[in-house]
């Protein structure tokens, strides 16, 4: 069943010069689609706190 599927993710970034590594397990998580948004949020928080160069971009605007 759906609720008996565990989720596991190992991620690092940035690829060229890794600064952060994340290992996460979500028991009965229902698959990676439920865990990946949490991992993405951790990356977003890490980089927003460790970079004063980041500027928000409006939704729907292409990045340079």
QUIRA-V901724 format. One record per pair of residues at least 12 apart in sequence whose C-alpha atoms are under 10 Angstrom apart, sorted by the first residue. I is the first residue (numbers start at 1). J is the second residue. Records with the same first field share a line. If there is no record, write none. Layout:
I = J, J
This chain:
1 = 28, 30
2 = 28, 29, 30, 31
3 = 27, 28, 29, 30, 31
4 = 27, 28, 29, 30, 31
5 = 26, 27, 28, 29, 30, 31, 32
6 = 25, 26, 27, 28, 29, 30, 31, 32, 34, 35
7 = 24, 25, 26, 27, 28, 29, 30, 31, 32, 33, 34, 35, 36
8 = 23, 24, 25, 26, 27, 29, 31, 32, 35, 36
9 = 22, 23, 24, 25, 26, 32, 35, 36, 39
10 = 22, 23, 24, 25, 39
11 = 23, 24, 36, 39, 40, 43
12 = 43
13 = 43, 47
14 = 43
19 = 46, 47
20 = 42, 43, 46, 47
21 = 43
22 = 39, 42, 43
23 = 39
24 = 36, 38, 39
